[in-house]
C-alpha cells in the first residue's frame, strides 16, 4: 500500500523533474561537437526528463501500477500547474499531454514485463514511453499546425539541415525531437544504475508480490 509519506516523496520528486524539464526545454544547448551545432539538436530538458521514468518505475516496482498511476496523476496536476508559471502556456500544455501519455504507457509496459529480467521492464518501459512522449511534446510545442495552442517559435520553425549533418532540411524542432529522444535512450540506460542499486532497498510490497 502506498503510504502518505511515500506518496509525498514520489510526488515531490516527480513535480521537481517535470517543472525543471519544462523550464529547461526552452533553452537549446549552445555548444559544438565535431563541428555540429548542438543548439540544432538538443535542449537542456532532454537531460532531466528521463528521471521521471525512473521515479515512475520505482513506484511501480514497490507499490504496483495503481499506485504508480496515482503518483503520475498527482505529479501531472502539480507539475503542470507550476509549469504555467515557469514556462509559456504552450510548453505547459504540450508537456502535460506528453507526460501523461508517456508515463501511463511506461506503467503498462513495466507491469507486463515485471516478472522478466530485472532490467527489461524499466528499460523497455522508459524507451517506449519516451518515444511517445517525445513525439507528442515536440509536435504540440513547436509544430506550426498546433499554433492554436500558442504562438509559434520562429527559431524552432527555422529550416536547418536535419541533425546538422544531412543535406535535407526540416524545421529545427524535428532535429530537437530526434536529438532529445537519442539522449533519453542514453539516459534511460544510465538510469538502470540507480534502479538496480535501489532494488534491494525498495522491495515490492506483499500485495505486489502476490499478483
C-alpha positions in Angstrom: 0.0 0.0 0.0 1.3 3.4 -0.9 1.7 5.4 2.3 1.1 9.1 2.6 4.8 9.6 3.3 5.8 7.7 0.2 3.2 9.5 -1.9 4.5 12.9 -0.8 8.1 11.9 -1.6 7.4 10.4 -5.0 5.1 13.3 -6.0 7.6 15.9 -4.8 10.3 14.2 -6.9 8.1 13.9 -9.9 7.0 17.6 -9.6 10.6 18.7 -9.4 11.6 16.8 -12.5 8.6 17.9 -14.6 8.9 21.6 -13.7 12.7 21.6 -14.2 12.3 19.9 -17.6 9.5 22.3 -18.7 11.8 25.2 -17.9 15.0 23.8 -19.4 13.4 22.6 -22.6 13.1 26.3 -23.6 16.9 26.6 -23.8 18.8 25.0 -26.6 22.2 23.5 -25.8 24.5 26.2 -27.3 27.7 24.2 -27.9 29.5 22.5 -30.7 30.6 18.8 -31.0 32.7 17.7 -34.0 31.6 20.8 -35.9 27.9 20.2 -35.2 25.9 23.0 -33.5 24.1 21.2 -30.7 21.6 24.0 -30.5 20.1 22.5 -33.6 19.8 19.1 -31.8 19.2 19.4 -28.1 17.6 21.4 -25.3 18.7 21.1 -21.7 15.4 19.4 -20.8 16.5 16.2 -22.5 18.9 15.5 -19.7 16.4 15.9 -16.8 13.1 14.5 -18.0 14.1 10.8 -18.2 14.4 10.8 -14.4 10.6 10.9 -14.4 10.5 7.4 -15.8 12.9 6.2 -13.0 10.5 7.7 -10.4 7.5 6.0 -12.0 9.3 2.7 -12.4 10.4 2.6 -8.8 6.9 3.4 -7.6 5.5 0.7 -9.9 8.1 -1.8 -8.7 7.4 -1.2 -5.0 3.7 -0.5 -4.9 2.3 -1.6 -8.2 0.7 0.1 -11.2 -2.3 1.6 -9.4 0.0 3.4 -7.0 2.3 4.5 -9.9 -0.7 6.0 -11.8 -1.6 7.9 -8.6 1.9 9.4 -8.5 1.8 10.2 -12.2 -1.6 12.0 -12.0 -0.6 13.9 -8.8 2.7 14.9 -10.5 0.7 16.0 -13.5 -1.6 18.3 -11.6 1.1 19.9 -9.5 3.8 19.9 -12.2 1.7 21.3 -15.0 0.1 24.0 -12.7 3.6 25.2 -11.7 4.8 24.9 -15.3 2.3 27.6 -16.3 4.2 29.9 -14.1 7.7 28.8 -15.1 7.2 28.4 -18.8 4.8 29.6 -21.6 1.3 28.0 -21.7 2.0 26.1 -25.0 5.0 24.4 -23.4 3.0 23.5 -20.3 0.1 22.1 -22.4 2.5 20.1 -24.6 4.4 18.8 -21.6 1.3 17.8 -19.7 -0.2 15.9 -22.7 3.1 14.1 -23.4 3.8 13.4 -19.8 0.5 11.6 -19.2 0.7 9.6 -22.4 4.3 8.6 -21.9 4.2 7.8 -18.2 1.0 5.7 -18.5 2.4 3.7 -21.4 5.6 3.2 -19.3 3.5 1.8 -16.4 1.6 -0.6 -18.7 4.8 -1.9 -20.3 6.6 -2.2 -17.0 3.8 -4.1 -15.4 3.6 -6.5 -18.2 7.3 -7.2 -18.1 7.9 -7.0 -14.3 8.4 -10.8 -14.0 11.2 -10.9 -16.6 14.8 -10.0 -16.2 15.2 -7.1 -13.7 16.4 -4.6 -16.4 13.8 -5.3 -19.1 10.8 -3.7 -17.5 12.4 -0.4 -16.6 14.4 -0.1 -19.8 11.7 -1.1 -22.3 9.0 0.8 -20.4 11.1 4.0 -20.4 12.1 3.6 -24.1 8.5 3.2 -25.5 7.2 5.9 -23.1 10.0 8.3 -24.1 9.2 7.7 -27.8 5.6 8.6 -27.4 6.4 11.4 -25.0 8.9 12.9 -27.5 6.5 12.7 -30.4 3.6 14.4 -28.6 5.7 17.0 -26.8 7.6 18.4 -29.8 4.6 18.3 -32.1 2.4 20.1 -29.7 5.1 22.6 -28.5 6.6 23.6 -31.9 4.8 22.3 -35.0 3.2 25.1 -36.9 -0.1 23.2 -37.2 -0.6 23.5 -33.4 -0.5 27.3 -33.4 -3.9 27.3 -31.8 -2.3 26.2 -28.6 0.0 29.2 -28.5 2.3 31.3 -30.7 4.8 29.6 -32.9 8.5 29.8 -32.0 10.3 31.2 -35.1 13.6 29.7 -34.0 12.1 26.3 -33.7 10.4 26.6 -37.2 13.6 27.7 -39.0 14.6 25.2 -41.7 18.0 23.7 -40.9 19.9 20.5 -42.1 18.4 17.6 -40.3 20.6 16.8 -37.2 23.0 19.4 -38.6 24.7 16.9 -40.9 22.2 15.8 -43.6 21.5 17.9 -46.8 17.8 17.6 -46.4 16.3 20.4 -44.3 13.4 20.4 -41.8 12.2 22.7 -39.0 14.7 22.9 -36.2 12.3 21.2 -33.8 12.5 18.0 -35.8 16.2 17.7 -35.1 15.5 18.7 -31.5 13.0 15.8 -31.2 15.5 13.3 -32.7 18.3 14.6 -30.6 16.1 14.6 -27.5 15.0 11.0 -27.9 18.6 9.9 -28.5 19.6 11.5 -25.2 16.6 9.9 -23.5 17.8 6.5 -24.7 21.3 7.1 -23.3 19.9 8.5 -20.0 17.4 5.7 -19.8 20.3 3.2 -20.0 22.1 5.1 -17.3 19.0 5.1 -15.1 19.4 1.4 -14.8 22.3 2.0 -12.5 20.3 3.8 -9.7 17.3 1.5 -10.4 19.5 -1.6 -9.9 21.1 -0.1 -6.8 17.7 0.7 -5.2 16.2 -2.7 -5.9 17.3 -4.2 -2.6 16.0 -1.1 -0.7 12.7 -0.5 -2.4 11.4 -4.0 -2.4 7.9 -4.9 -3.8 5.2 -4.9 -1.2 3.4 -8.2 -0.3 0.4 -7.2 -2.3 2.5 -6.6 -5.4 4.4 -9.9 -5.0 1.1 -11.7 -4.7 -0.1 -10.5 -8.1 
